[in-house]
Amino acid sequence: MPRVKVKRKSTLIDMTAMSDVTVLLLTFFMLTSTFVQKEPVQVATPASVSEIKIPETNILQILVDPQGKVFLSLDKQDDRVAVLNAVGEEYGLTFTPEEQHTFKLANSFGVPIKGMKEFLGKRQDEQDAILKNYGIPTDSLNNEFKVWVKAAKQVNPDLTIAIKADQATPYPQIKTVMSSLQDIRENRYNLITSLKTIPADN
């Protein structure tokens, strides 16, 4: 008796709908994501169990590396230019439109004000290499850090101050930053930490 042949069915699957969903998801993530700003130094923040999030806009971030060098960043480009001009006026400096445009595009800054014009005249790769070796002065004889923060708050009173320090940064360096903020009556600020994982009870 001949074997009965089973009719084969097509295994072709229409992937048009899946492709449409993939494109829509990709577009959604591209439009809603925020890019991580480039920082002059990488820091490993200390861990904590706090889940309070800082605002995403109107942020003045103070970055302190393990050696205690201080860098600042402002999220709004227009604020950067206004703050640069205000600090320049404090020290008797004026900046050209080209220098202002260069500073406007900088995510972070941290050189002494006397070297700012020379710094802004260099190429982007040279600026990145130089920036790591400087930092905004915070010593008692020349505390430019207080001038920058004060100018930033005058330009934008809604700024939230956030300190991001490395877990290996000595406490006296952090205390210097906090004391400088207290000197200009900025007593409200946030400390940026990474979320600490708590082991589950067995």
N, C-alpha and C positions, 0 to 999 in steps of 0.2 A: 504494500500500500504506500503510495507516494507521501512524503512529508509535507505537511501543511506549512506554507510559507506565511510568516507573520509580516503584515504590511508595515514597513518602516515609516515612522513619522518624522517630520522635519524638526531639527533641534535649533533652528535659527530663532534667535531672540532679538526683538527690535529694541535697540539701545538708544533710540532717539530721545525718549523721555528721560532716561538716566543722564544723558549728555546735557539736556536742558537744565536739569536740577544741579548738576555739577557746575555749570557756568553761572547759574544764579547764586550758588553758595560762594563761589570764588569772588564774584562781584561784590557780594555782601561783605565778606571779610576784608576785601581791599578798601572798601569805602568806610568801614567802621573801625579799622585798626589804627593804632597810633604808633609811630615809629619811635624807637628808643634813641634818645639824643646821644651823640658821641660825647664822651667825657674825657678830659685830659689824662686822668689816671683811673685805674680800676680799683675799687674798694670792696672789701667783703664786710658788709654791715653785720653788726651783732644781731643775734636772734632774740625775739620776744614773742609773747603770746597775744599781744595786742593786735586786733584786726581793724583798728580805726584807719580809714583811708584818708590821705590828704587830697585836697581838690586837684583837678587836672589842669586848671587854668589859674592865672594870677599867682604864680609860684616864684619865689626867690629861693633858689636852692644853694646852700652853702656846703661845698664839698671839701672834706678834710682828709688828706692822705695819711699813711702811717708815719711819715716824717713830720707831719704837722703843717704842711703847706696848704694854704686856703685858696679855693677857687669859687667863683660865683657863676650862676647861670640864671637868666630870665627867660620865661617862655614866650613873651611877646616881643617881636622885633622892634616895634615902635618905642616900647619902653627902653630897650637897650640904647637906642640912639639918644633919647632924651636924658637918660642917666649918664651916658658918656659925656654929653655936652655940659651937664650940671657939674660933674666931677672935674672936667677940664676947666671950667670957669673958676672952680674953687682953687685950682693950682695955677691959674693964669695961662691955660693952654686952649688953643682953638684947633678944631679938626676940620679938614677939608671934606667936601661931599664924598670923595672917593674913600677916605678913611672911615667916615661914618657908615658908608655902605658896607665896607668890609666888616666893621664891628657889628653891624646889624645882622649879618649872616653867621656870626660866630655863636655857637651853642654855649660855650663856656669861656670865661676870661679869668686871667690871674697873673698879671705882670704888674710891676710897680708903674705908677702913672708916668714917671719920668721917661720910661722906656716904651710907652704905649704907641707913640707915633712911629717909632722905628719898627715895633712889632707889627703894626698894621700895614707897613710897607712891604712886608715879606710875603712869599708865596704860602699857600695853605699848608703844604707839607713841611715847610720850614717853621711855620707857626706851631704846628702840632709838636714838633721836636723841641722847640724852645720852651713851650708852655710847661712841660713836665719839670723843668729845672727852676722855675720861679715860684710864683704864688703871691697873693696880695699881702703886703706887710701888715703884721698885727702887733708889732712890738710897741712898747710904751712911748718911745721917742718918735715913731712914725707909724701911726695906726691908720693906714689908708682904708682898711677894712670898714671902719666905722663911717668913713666918708661915703663909701660906695653904698652901704646899706641905708644910711640916712637919705642919700639922694634918691635911691630906689623907692623908698617909702613916700618921699615927697612927690615923686612922679606918679606913683600908683599907690594910694593909701590902702587899697584892697588887697595888697600882696600878702600871701601867707608865707612865712619864713619856715624853711625846713632844713635841718642840719643832717647831712649824710656823711658819716665818718666811718673809717675802717675800724674793725674790732681790735686791731693792733695799735691804734693811735693812742699814745700816752694821754692819760687823763688831764695833766696840766695843759696840754695843747687844746683840748676841748674846753677846759675851764677858761682859757684865754678868749676863745670865741664867745662863750656865754657871758663873760664879764664885759666884753666889748659891746654886746647887745644890751646889757643892762645899763651901760654908761649912756647909751642914747635912748634909754627908756623903751626898749623893745623887749618886753618880758614874756611875750607869747610866741612860741615857736614849737615846731614839731621835730621829733627825732625819727629819722627813717631807719627802720629795721627790717629784717627778713623774718618771716613767720616761723616760729619754733614749733616743731612737731612734738606732740605729747604722746608717749607710748601708751597704747591701750592696756588696761588692767587685765591680767591673766585670770 
